[in-house]
Amino acid sequence: MKDTRSISTESGRRFLTDHIRDEVDFRTTLQALGVRPPPVQQPAPPGAAVVPLPKRGTWSIPPCDLQTALAHRQSRRKFTSEPLSLAELAFLLWATQGVRGIIHEAAVLRTVPSAGCRHPFETYLAVLNVDGLESGLYRYLPLDHAIVHVRPGENLPQRLAAATRGQEFAGRSAVTFIWVAIPERTEWRYAEASYKVIAVDAGHVCQNLYLACEAIGAGTCAIAAYDQALLDEVAGVDGYDEIAMYLAPVGKVAKG
């Protein structure tokens, strides 16, 4: 069989391997050198409006059998005009990045696994149709179980569609989750071995969203094809220290 490998293919496939761990000197990571870890949560901007979310135990979320959720889980791109309640949004955020316990400043246990307990993601929310919330961009504060208003949502549906290369359902949702990676959090422990595990972590987060949606009669569809510069702009991040990496529109779906 003819070898058709190119340099770019070699590089891409190497990313899928774990050869990098044989090349990194873990004695020289920032963790090994005694440097304090980066914060596990970006602070709310000074003066920004912070909205406390309903806490677990106060939600009226119907029980959902795991086998049923797994069997019914699928990508859904058509949403009804029914809004999400604030409690439903709180449940989805808890399911994808909720804090279960704090061990110390470098280890916060959440509802999803993460390499080395580093949890590199900030969850941004393009809110379009959630009861009690103005349309706009918000960010989840998992340590506080609250959201902070980042900025108003001017032309947000159109900007989401443009950022996802014409996938208009991204702007027809009740809310679109945008996961922004903070590479420094994982680099502190794993240095150059960080990048594949950050990508793997994104999958853990989004699958929890799929399953949680089944409990509230909602649907989602993960999107990994987007214009990087436009999506970074929607989230308001620089694309280097904070990188928009994955997104998923969520909305109620027709019954039956």
C-alpha positions as CSV (number, residue, x, y, z in Angstrom):
1,M,0.0,0.0,0.0
2,K,1.4,3.4,-1.0
3,D,2.4,5.6,1.9
4,T,0.5,8.9,1.4
5,R,1.3,10.5,4.7
6,S,2.1,14.2,4.7
7,I,3.8,16.3,7.3
8,S,0.4,17.8,8.3
9,T,-1.1,14.4,8.6
10,E,1.8,13.2,10.7
11,S,1.4,16.2,13.0
12,G,-2.3,15.8,13.3
13,R,-2.2,12.1,14.1
14,R,0.6,12.6,16.6
15,F,-1.7,14.9,18.5
16,L,-4.0,11.9,19.0
17,T,-1.2,9.9,20.6
18,D,0.4,10.3,24.1
19,H,4.1,10.4,22.9
20,I,4.4,13.9,24.3
21,R,4.5,12.4,27.9
22,D,7.8,10.7,27.0
23,E,9.2,14.1,26.0
24,V,8.1,16.4,28.8
25,D,10.3,16.8,31.9
26,F,7.6,16.9,34.6
27,R,10.2,18.0,37.1
28,T,10.1,21.4,35.4
29,T,6.4,22.1,35.4
30,L,5.1,25.1,37.3
31,Q,3.5,22.8,39.8
32,A,6.8,20.9,40.4
33,L,8.6,24.3,40.8
34,G,6.2,25.3,43.6
35,V,4.4,28.0,41.7
36,R,0.8,28.6,42.9
37,P,-1.8,27.3,40.5
38,P,-3.9,29.7,38.4
39,P,-7.4,30.5,39.8
40,V,-10.0,27.8,39.2
41,Q,-12.5,30.5,38.3
42,Q,-12.2,33.8,36.5
43,P,-13.5,36.6,38.8
44,A,-16.5,38.6,37.9
45,P,-15.6,42.0,36.4
46,P,-15.8,44.9,38.9
47,G,-19.3,46.3,39.0
48,A,-20.8,43.6,36.8
49,A,-24.3,42.2,37.7
50,V,-24.1,38.8,39.3
51,V,-27.3,36.7,39.2
52,P,-27.5,33.9,41.9
53,L,-28.9,30.7,40.5
54,P,-31.5,28.4,42.1
55,K,-29.6,25.8,44.1
56,R,-29.8,22.0,43.9
57,G,-32.7,20.8,46.0
58,T,-34.9,23.7,44.9
59,W,-35.2,22.6,41.3
60,S,-38.4,21.0,40.0
61,I,-36.5,18.8,37.6
62,P,-38.3,15.6,36.7
63,P,-36.5,12.3,37.4
64,C,-34.7,10.9,34.3
65,D,-33.6,7.3,34.1
66,L,-30.0,7.1,32.9
67,Q,-30.7,4.3,30.5
68,T,-33.6,6.3,29.0
69,A,-31.4,9.4,28.6
70,L,-28.7,7.4,27.0
71,A,-31.1,5.7,24.6
72,H,-32.8,9.0,23.6
73,R,-29.7,11.2,23.5
74,Q,-29.2,12.7,20.0
75,S,-28.1,15.9,18.3
76,R,-31.1,18.2,18.0
77,R,-31.1,21.3,15.9
78,K,-34.8,22.3,15.9
79,F,-36.1,24.1,19.0
80,T,-39.5,25.4,20.0
81,S,-40.1,29.0,21.2
82,E,-40.6,27.8,24.8
83,P,-38.1,29.5,27.1
84,L,-35.9,27.7,29.6
85,S,-36.6,28.5,33.2
86,L,-33.8,29.8,35.4
87,A,-33.9,26.6,37.4
88,E,-33.5,24.6,34.2
89,L,-30.5,26.7,33.2
90,A,-29.1,26.2,36.8
91,F,-29.5,22.5,36.4
92,L,-27.7,22.4,33.1
93,L,-24.8,24.5,34.4
94,W,-24.5,22.3,37.5
95,A,-24.5,19.1,35.3
96,T,-21.7,20.4,33.1
97,Q,-19.4,22.3,35.6
98,G,-21.0,22.1,39.0
99,V,-18.8,22.0,42.1
100,R,-19.1,18.9,44.3
101,G,-16.4,19.8,46.7
102,I,-13.2,21.8,47.2
103,I,-10.1,19.9,48.3
104,H,-7.7,22.8,48.1
105,E,-6.9,25.7,45.8
106,A,-5.6,23.4,43.1
107,A,-8.3,20.7,43.3
108,V,-12.0,21.4,42.9
109,L,-14.2,18.4,42.3
110,R,-16.9,18.9,39.7
111,T,-19.7,16.9,38.1
112,V,-17.4,16.1,35.1
113,P,-13.9,14.5,35.1
114,S,-10.9,16.5,34.1
115,A,-7.2,15.6,33.7
116,G,-5.5,16.2,37.0
117,C,-8.6,17.9,38.3
118,R,-7.6,21.0,36.4
119,H,-10.9,21.9,34.8
120,P,-9.7,24.3,32.1
121,F,-13.0,25.7,30.9
122,E,-15.0,28.8,31.6
123,T,-18.7,28.5,30.5
124,Y,-20.0,31.5,28.6
125,L,-23.7,31.7,27.8
126,A,-25.4,33.4,24.9
127,V,-28.8,33.9,26.5
128,L,-31.6,34.4,24.0
129,N,-34.8,33.0,25.7
130,V,-34.5,32.3,29.4
131,D,-37.2,33.4,31.9
132,G,-36.0,36.2,34.1
133,L,-32.8,37.0,32.1
134,E,-32.2,39.7,29.6
135,S,-30.7,38.6,26.3
136,G,-27.0,38.9,26.4
137,L,-23.7,37.2,27.1
138,Y,-23.2,35.7,30.6
139,R,-20.5,33.6,32.3
140,Y,-21.0,30.9,34.9
141,L,-19.3,31.2,38.3
142,P,-19.2,27.6,39.5
143,L,-17.8,28.4,42.9
144,D,-20.7,30.7,43.5
145,H,-23.3,28.9,41.5
146,A,-24.2,32.2,39.9
147,I,-23.9,33.8,36.5
148,V,-22.3,37.2,35.7
149,H,-23.7,39.5,33.0
150,V,-20.8,40.2,30.6
151,R,-22.5,42.4,28.0
152,P,-25.9,43.0,26.2
153,G,-26.9,40.8,23.4
154,E,-26.9,43.1,20.4
155,N,-27.4,41.1,17.2
156,L,-26.5,38.0,19.1
157,P,-28.5,35.5,16.9
158,Q,-26.9,36.8,13.8
159,R,-23.4,36.8,15.3
160,L,-23.7,33.2,16.5
161,A,-24.9,32.1,13.1
162,A,-21.9,33.9,11.4
163,A,-19.4,32.5,14.0
164,T,-20.6,29.0,13.3
165,R,-20.3,29.4,9.5
166,G,-24.0,29.7,8.8
167,Q,-25.4,27.2,11.3
168,E,-28.4,29.3,12.0
169,F,-29.8,27.1,14.8
170,A,-26.9,28.3,17.0
171,G,-28.8,31.6,17.2
172,R,-32.3,30.1,17.4
173,S,-31.7,28.4,20.8
174,A,-32.9,29.4,24.2
175,V,-29.2,29.6,25.3
176,T,-26.0,28.6,23.5
177,F,-23.2,27.3,25.7
178,I,-19.7,28.4,24.7
179,W,-16.8,26.7,26.4
180,V,-13.7,28.8,26.6
181,A,-10.4,27.0,27.5
182,I,-7.9,28.6,29.9
183,P,-4.8,26.6,28.8
184,E,-2.7,27.9,31.7
185,R,-4.8,25.9,34.2
186,T,-3.7,22.6,32.7
187,E,-0.3,23.7,31.6
188,W,0.5,24.4,35.3
189,R,0.5,20.6,35.9
190,Y,1.2,19.1,32.4
191,A,3.1,21.6,30.4
192,E,3.2,20.6,26.7
193,A,1.2,17.5,27.5
194,S,-1.9,19.6,28.2
195,Y,-3.4,20.1,24.9
196,K,-4.9,16.7,24.0
197,V,-6.3,16.3,27.5
198,I,-8.0,19.7,27.3
199,A,-9.7,18.5,24.1
200,V,-10.7,15.3,25.8
201,D,-12.1,17.3,28.8
202,A,-14.4,19.2,26.4
203,G,-16.1,16.0,25.4
204,H,-16.8,15.1,29.0
205,V,-18.5,18.4,29.5
206,C,-20.6,18.4,26.4
207,Q,-21.8,14.8,26.9
208,N,-23.1,15.7,30.3
209,L,-25.1,18.6,28.7
210,Y,-26.6,16.1,26.2
211,L,-27.8,13.8,29.0
212,A,-29.0,16.7,31.2
213,C,-31.1,18.1,28.4
214,E,-33.0,14.8,28.2
215,A,-34.3,15.4,31.7
216,I,-35.9,18.8,30.9
217,G,-37.4,18.1,27.5
218,A,-34.6,20.0,25.8
219,G,-32.1,19.2,23.1
220,T,-28.6,20.3,22.0
221,C,-26.2,19.8,19.2
222,A,-22.4,20.2,19.7
223,I,-20.7,22.4,17.3
224,A,-16.9,22.2,16.6
225,A,-16.9,23.9,13.2
226,Y,-16.7,27.6,13.6
227,D,-14.8,30.7,12.6
228,Q,-12.2,31.1,15.4
229,A,-11.9,34.8,15.3
230,L,-15.6,35.4,15.2
231,L,-16.4,33.0,18.0
232,D,-13.6,34.5,20.2
233,E,-15.2,37.9,19.5
234,V,-18.6,36.7,20.5
235,A,-17.2,35.4,23.8
236,G,-15.0,38.5,24.2
237,V,-11.7,36.5,24.6
238,D,-8.3,37.0,23.1
239,G,-7.9,33.6,21.4
240,Y,-4.6,32.8,23.1
241,D,-4.8,32.9,26.9
242,E,-8.6,32.3,26.6
243,I,-9.7,30.3,23.6
244,A,-13.3,29.7,22.5
245,M,-13.2,25.9,21.8
246,Y,-16.6,24.3,21.6
247,L,-20.2,25.3,21.7
248,A,-23.7,23.8,22.0
249,P,-27.1,25.5,21.4
250,V,-29.8,24.3,23.8
251,G,-33.6,24.7,23.5
252,K,-36.8,23.0,24.2
253,V,-37.9,20.4,21.7
254,A,-41.3,19.3,20.5
255,K,-42.8,16.5,22.5
256,G,-43.5,13.1,20.8
